[in-house]
């Protein structure tokens, strides 16, 4: 695969140094999110990364050998899902948001600090939500007027309302924003927004002069089409198919050896990138085989994820394993030193994925799974 970008000389050598500067404390992983969207059904199932002490969202007994996704009670109209450090969000068809999981810092957004094992409505959103993101212990909602609401932990100003430290149990507005926002992402410690002009904004970065105020990330060549936030790093994919990466220092570097990229899946320290033709390339630590290249070798430069089946349509990467949606709608899992295998009970109909550290979620195509005769809901992966 050719580098093809004028800044490729800074490339992967610079990116490899980013991992050493990532924060080593806090709740582990945010980039690994398994979100499957189709029609309004969402499920959660036991996965290879399950920890019974962390899973607050599950609605079925924990078990390493559990095969089938289990329904999350009370949700049948989910259109988007986000799974964070210890909590989950679901965006419903009416524009409201529900949440469940750990609520010590108010990440559930119901005005309390009571942990919720089943979904409750986020209170105080002044407009319809059109997008959501879940951080380590904070949450974001993109509203239909292009504004952004945030709630939960406000350490280092990660809520972006000009304050720092005080948790927010209900949503507050982020900003001011320079223009309309079209997408949001949440890392474990920080938040990111993409505006309609392709500008990337970030807040909650402790190295920033004003961490509680959204600031522009400079140094990205080209127009950004999508942003992904991981544990302490951020990735931007441009219209030209280049990938830029940065940590809390807010100094983007281009990832050499990649072109025609349309999506990046970011784990704790490992990454996967999907090309327009469905080919997947990965780099970073690989001790559990999360790069799906048939080895457990660390990769300083992107290598082809040759163990994956052809026709990948979507990717998600966790701390030790990953998910992919294939062209036929099936969902595949790999990692924890096991090669890619299809997920039982979800043969066809899966439309998108987002893998959280504690509660990977799936929304499936109604009628695509004979085992489930209901019209929809949310399924829990573990």
C-alpha positions in Angstrom: 0.0 0.0 0.0 1.5 3.3 -1.0 1.9 6.3 1.3 1.0 8.9 -1.3 0.8 11.9 1.0 3.1 14.8 1.0 3.5 14.7 4.8 4.1 10.9 4.9 7.8 11.4 6.0 6.5 12.2 9.5 4.4 9.0 9.2 4.3 6.1 11.4 7.5 6.7 13.2 6.0 9.8 14.7 2.7 8.0 15.4 4.5 5.1 17.2 5.8 7.7 19.6 2.3 8.8 20.4 1.5 5.6 22.3 4.2 6.3 24.9 2.5 9.6 25.8 -1.0 8.2 26.3 -2.3 8.5 29.9 -1.8 5.4 31.9 -4.5 5.9 34.5 -8.3 5.8 34.6 -10.9 3.4 33.1 -9.1 1.6 30.3 -10.7 1.7 26.9 -13.0 3.9 25.0 -12.2 3.4 21.3 -13.5 -0.2 21.3 -17.1 0.2 20.7 -19.5 -2.3 19.2 -22.6 -0.6 17.9 -24.8 -2.4 15.4 -27.5 -0.4 13.8 -30.3 -1.3 11.5 -33.9 -1.1 12.6 -34.8 -0.4 16.2 -33.4 -3.5 17.9 -30.3 -3.5 20.2 -28.6 -6.4 21.9 -25.7 -7.1 24.2 -23.9 -10.4 24.6 -21.1 -12.0 26.6 -17.8 -11.3 24.7 -14.2 -12.1 25.0 -13.5 -8.9 27.0 -16.3 -9.4 29.6 -15.6 -8.5 33.2 -18.6 -9.4 35.5 -17.6 -6.7 38.0 -17.9 -4.0 35.3 -21.0 -5.0 33.4 -23.9 -3.0 34.8 -25.9 -3.0 31.5 -26.4 -6.7 31.0 -29.8 -8.3 31.3 -28.7 -11.9 31.3 -26.4 -14.0 33.5 -22.7 -13.4 32.8 -20.9 -16.3 31.4 -17.8 -16.8 29.3 -19.6 -19.4 27.2 -22.7 -17.5 26.5 -23.4 -17.6 22.8 -26.4 -15.5 22.0 -27.0 -11.7 22.4 -29.5 -10.8 25.1 -32.1 -8.0 25.0 -31.6 -4.8 26.9 -35.0 -4.2 28.5 -37.2 -1.3 27.6 -35.7 -0.2 24.2 -37.4 -1.0 20.9 -36.7 2.2 19.0 -33.0 2.7 19.2 -31.4 4.3 16.2 -27.9 4.9 17.6 -26.0 3.5 20.5 -22.8 4.4 22.3 -21.0 2.3 24.9 -18.5 4.1 27.2 -16.3 3.3 30.1 -19.0 2.0 32.4 -22.2 3.3 30.9 -24.2 3.1 27.7 -26.4 5.5 25.7 -29.1 4.9 23.1 -30.7 7.5 20.8 -34.4 6.8 20.2 -36.4 7.6 17.1 -38.2 10.5 18.8 -34.9 12.2 19.4 -34.7 11.5 23.1 -31.7 9.7 24.7 -31.7 6.9 27.3 -28.8 5.7 29.4 -27.8 3.0 31.8 -24.8 1.8 33.7 -22.4 3.4 36.3 -23.7 6.8 37.3 -21.2 7.9 40.0 -20.2 11.0 37.9 -23.6 11.6 36.4 -22.9 10.0 33.0 -26.4 8.6 32.8 -27.8 12.1 32.9 -31.0 11.4 34.9 -30.2 14.0 37.6 -28.9 11.5 40.1 -25.8 9.5 40.9 -27.6 6.2 41.2 -26.3 3.4 39.0 -28.9 2.2 36.5 -29.1 -1.5 35.4 -31.9 -0.7 32.9 -32.2 2.4 30.6 -33.6 5.7 32.0 -34.3 8.9 30.1 -31.7 11.6 30.0 -33.4 14.7 31.4 -32.8 18.3 30.4 -32.1 18.0 26.6 -33.6 21.1 25.2 -33.8 19.8 21.6 -34.0 16.6 19.7 -30.7 14.6 19.6 -29.3 13.4 16.3 -26.1 11.9 17.6 -24.5 10.6 20.8 -21.1 9.6 22.2 -20.0 8.0 25.4 -16.7 8.8 27.1 -15.0 7.2 30.1 -17.5 8.8 32.6 -19.1 11.6 30.5 -21.6 11.7 27.6 -22.3 13.9 24.6 -25.4 14.5 22.5 -25.4 16.3 19.1 -28.6 18.2 18.8 -30.7 19.0 15.7 -29.6 22.7 15.6 -25.9 21.7 15.5 -25.2 22.5 19.1 -23.7 19.9 21.6 -24.9 19.0 25.1 -22.7 17.2 27.6 -23.0 15.7 31.1 -21.2 13.6 33.6 -17.6 14.0 34.8 -16.0 17.4 34.1 -12.5 16.6 35.0 -10.1 18.7 32.9 -13.1 20.5 31.4 -14.2 17.5 29.3 -17.8 18.9 29.2 -16.6 22.0 27.4 -18.9 24.5 29.1 -16.0 26.7 30.3 -15.8 25.1 33.8 -13.7 22.3 35.2 -14.0 19.8 38.0 -17.7 19.9 38.9 -19.7 16.9 37.6 -22.9 17.6 35.8 -25.9 15.3 36.5 -27.9 16.8 33.7 -26.9 18.2 30.3 -25.2 21.5 29.8 -24.4 23.2 26.5 -20.8 23.0 25.1 -19.3 26.1 23.7 -19.5 28.6 22.4 -19.0 26.8 19.1 -17.8 28.7 16.0 -20.3 27.0 13.7 -22.7 24.1 13.4 -21.4 20.7 14.5 -22.2 17.6 12.5 -20.5 14.8 14.5 -19.2 14.2 18.0 -16.8 11.7 19.5 -15.8 11.0 23.1 -12.5 9.6 24.4 -11.9 8.4 27.9 -10.7 11.8 28.9 -11.6 14.2 26.2 -14.3 15.2 23.6 -14.2 16.0 19.9 -16.5 17.7 17.5 -16.5 18.0 13.7 -18.1 21.1 12.2 -19.9 21.5 8.9 -16.8 23.1 7.3 -14.6 20.1 8.3 -13.0 21.8 11.2 -12.1 19.6 14.2 -12.7 21.0 17.7 -11.6 19.4 21.0 -11.9 20.0 24.7 -11.0 18.3 27.9 -7.3 18.0 27.0 -5.3 18.9 30.1 -2.3 20.2 28.0 -4.5 22.8 26.3 -4.2 26.4 27.7 -8.0 26.4 28.2 -9.0 22.7 28.4 -12.7 23.5 29.2 -13.2 25.5 26.0 -13.5 24.0 22.5 -10.4 24.8 20.5 -9.5 24.2 16.8 -7.1 21.3 16.1 -4.6 22.8 13.6 -2.3 21.0 11.2 -4.7 18.6 9.4 -4.2 18.8 5.7 -7.4 18.4 3.8 -11.1 18.4 4.7 -12.0 16.0 7.5 -14.9 13.7 6.9 -14.9 11.7 10.2 -13.3 11.8 13.6 -12.7 8.9 16.1 -11.7 9.3 19.8 -9.9 6.6 21.7 -8.4 6.3 25.1 -6.2 9.4 24.9 -5.9 9.9 21.2 -7.9 11.1 18.3 -8.0 10.1 14.6 -9.3 12.1 11.6 -10.0 10.8 8.2 -9.9 13.3 5.3 -11.9 13.3 2.1 -8.7 12.3 0.3 -8.5 9.2 2.4 -5.5 10.2 4.6 -5.5 9.5 8.3 -4.2 12.0 10.9 -3.6 11.1 14.6 -2.8 13.0 17.7 -2.8 12.7 21.5 -3.3 15.3 24.2 -0.6 17.5 22.7 -2.9 18.4 19.8 -0.2 17.9 17.2 -1.6 15.9 14.3 0.7 13.6 12.3 -0.2 11.7 9.2 -0.2 7.9 9.4 2.1 6.8 6.6 1.4 3.8 4.4 -2.4 4.4 4.2 -4.5 5.7 1.4 -8.2 5.6 0.3 -9.2 5.2 3.9 -12.9 5.7 4.8 -13.0 4.6 8.5 -10.7 4.1 11.5 -11.4 1.8 14.4 -9.3 2.8 17.5 -8.5 0.6 20.4 -6.5 1.4 23.5 -3.3 1.6 21.6 -4.0 -0.4 18.4 -5.8 0.8 15.3 -7.5 -0.6 12.2 -8.2 1.3 9.0 -10.7 0.3 6.3 -10.1 1.3 2.7 -12.8 2.1 0.2 -12.5 -1.4 -1.3 -13.1 -3.1 2.1 -9.5 -4.1 2.7 -8.4 -3.6 6.3 -4.9 -2.5 7.6 -3.8 -2.4 11.2 -0.9 -1.1 13.4 0.1 -1.0 17.0 0.3 -3.6 19.8 -1.0 -7.0 18.7 -0.5 -9.2 21.7 -4.0 -10.7 21.5 -4.1 -10.8 17.7 -6.4 -7.8 17.6 -4.9 -6.6 14.3 -6.3 -9.8 12.6 -3.1 -10.3 10.6 -2.6 -13.9 11.7 0.1 -13.0 14.2 0.6 -11.5 17.7 3.5 -9.3 16.5 3.5 -5.6 17.3 3.3 -3.6 14.1 5.1 -0.3 13.9 3.7 0.3 10.4 0.2 -0.6 8.9 0.0 -4.2 7.7 -2.9 -6.0 6.0 -5.4 -7.6 8.3 -5.3 -10.7 6.1 -7.2 -13.0 8.5 -10.4 -11.1 8.0 -13.0 -12.3 5.5 -13.4 -10.2 2.3 -16.0 -7.5 2.0 -15.7 -5.7 5.3 -18.2 -2.9 5.7 -17.6 -1.7 9.2 -15.0 -2.1 12.0 -14.8 -1.8 15.7 -11.8 -2.5 17.9 -11.6 -3.2 21.6 -8.6 -3.5 24.0 -8.0 -7.2 23.0 -10.5 -8.0 20.3 -12.4 -6.6 17.4 -15.6 -6.8 15.4 -16.4 -6.5 11.7 -19.5 -6.4 9.6 -19.2 -8.3 6.4 -21.0 -7.6 3.1 -23.7 -10.2 3.8 -24.6 -8.4 7.1 -22.9 -11.0 9.4 -20.9 -10.0 12.4 -17.4 -11.4 12.9 -15.3 -11.4 16.1 -11.5 -12.0 16.7 -8.8 -11.4 19.2 -7.9 -12.8 22.6 -5.5 -15.0 20.6 -8.3 -16.4 18.4 -8.9 -15.9 14.7 -12.0 -14.3 13.2 -15.2 -16.2 13.6 -18.8 -15.3 13.0 -20.9 -14.3 16.0 -23.6 -17.0 16.6 -27.1 -15.7 16.5 -26.4 -12.7 14.3 -26.2 -14.3 10.9 -27.1 -11.4 8.6 -28.9 -8.2 9.3 -26.3 -6.3 11.3 -25.8 -2.8 9.9 -23.1 -1.1 12.1 -21.1 -1.7 15.2 -19.7 0.1 18.3 -17.8 -1.8 20.9 -17.6 -0.5 24.5 -15.2 -1.8 27.1 -18.0 -3.0 29.4 -21.1 -3.4 27.2 -20.8 -3.9 23.5 -24.2 -3.2 21.8 -25.9 -4.3 18.7 -29.0 -3.1 16.8 -30.1 -5.6 14.2 -32.3 -5.7 11.1 -35.9 -6.6 12.1 -36.9 -9.9 10.6 -33.3 -10.8 9.7 -32.9 -13.2 12.6 -35.4 -16.1 12.8 -34.5 -16.7 16.4 -36.0 -13.3 17.4 -39.7 -12.7 16.4 -40.1 -9.4 18.1 -40.1 -6.1 16.2 -37.0 -4.7 17.7 -35.1 -3.7 20.8 -31.5 -3.4 22.0 -29.3 -6.4 22.4 -26.4 -6.7 24.8 -23.2 -8.5 23.8 -22.4 -9.5 27.3 
